Amino acid sequence: MQINLRIKENVKTFTRELFYALFDEEESFQKELGNLKEQFFVIASEFQHENLESVWEQFLGKLPQIKCAIHLDALATEKNDPACVGLQEIYLAYPGFHAIAVHRVSHEILHLGLPIVARMMSEYIHGKTGIDIHPGATIGESFFIDHGTGIVIGETAIIKSQVKIYQGVTLGGLSVKKDLAQIKRHPTIEDNVTIYANATILGGDIVIGANSTIGANVWITQSVPPNSLVTYQSEIKISTKRHDK
């Protein structure tokens, strides 16, 4: 099978320019649409996709909803990060916000029947941010990622609204058997959950209940009731060093 690897460069360009255009004023955005449409057709035709005009129109119809969701993510970031000086900083310099924004676009591309294009988009921003979100993951409103490096969110994960996740978190599967491809393999995170750094939550039947806090470095393979606090207890000893005379 012959594969055109250069299409990855087209996807990078399309993803980057679409990301920028989403935040333009409406007049500038409309001017960009012609170029974006042309790039989209080049990419989608590589996968022998039919009815490209219809697919593009469906995608355009989703953009207002995507832009609204992205703005709510930005507001959640501003609310939850005490180091943030305002929305301008978030839009320009927050890798977690960038990863979420591209995910919201790639998720729609996936559901329009272009799974490989969606995955290439997610891998582009993964390379930029160190945040790996499969385009199949379902993410609710006002999602906040702080720092973000090393986060992995699997294909069938469900994250509901007002969730906060820190660096190194994994929402993964307990098994990688190929015959499990069509079942839910990744956890569900209910509303208003906070998951601190390097926590690992595995399994498709796992539910982290609403309003729970998952502490750093925990390993979870069973469901957690709502309003829970889950921590990993380790003994740390601090003593005074001996200074030899």
Buried (B, 14 or more C-beta within 10 A) or exposed (E): EEEEEEBEEBBBBBBBBBBEBBBEEEEEBEEBBEEBBEBBBBBBEBEEBEEBEEBBEBBEEBBEEBBEBBBBBBBBBBEBBEEBEEBEBBBEEBBBBBBBBBBBBBBBBBBBBBBBBBBBBBBBBBEBBBBBBBBBBEBBBBBBBBBBBBBBBBBBBBBBBBBBBBBBBBBBBBEEEEEBEEEBBBBBBBBBBBBBBBBBBBBBEBBBBBEBBBBBEBEBEEBBEBEBEBEEEEEEEEEEEEEEE
